[in-house]
Amino acid sequence: MMTLEKKRLSLDEIDGQTALELPNRELLALVNVVIFNVLNNLSVTIPVQNNNVAVQVCAVVQALNTILVGETLECTITQR
C-alpha cells in the first residue's frame, strides 16, 4: 500500500499564489435560452450560466417538437 505525503507550501509559494474575486451571483448568467411557442405567440426566457446547458435545453426543445401535434416550439440562444 502506497501512502502519499502532503507537501507544505513555503511562504514564497503562498505569496506567489493568485486569488481572484468571483463576480456577484446575479452577474454569472452568460446566455439566455428563449423558447417560443409559434402557435400561441408565447415565450419563456431562461438565464443560463453554461453554454453547454443552453445547447442541451434547445436539444430537448427540438425533441419535444417531434411529439407535439399542431404546435411548434422554437429555441434560440442569445448572449446577455
Stockholm file with secondary structure:
# STOCKHOLM 1.0

chainA/1-80         MMTLEKKRLSLDEIDGQTALELPNRELLALVNVVIFNVLNNLSVTIPVQNNNVAVQVCAVVQALNTILVGETLECTITQR
#=GR chainA/1-80 SS CCCCCCCCCCHHHHHTCCCCCCCCGGGCCCEEEEEEETTTTEEEEEEESCHHHHHHHHHHHHHHHTTCSSCCEEEEEEEC
#=GC SS_cons        CCCCCCCCCCHHHHHTCCCCCCCCGGGCCCEEEEEEETTTTEEEEEEESCHHHHHHHHHHHHHHHTTCSSCCEEEEEEEC
//
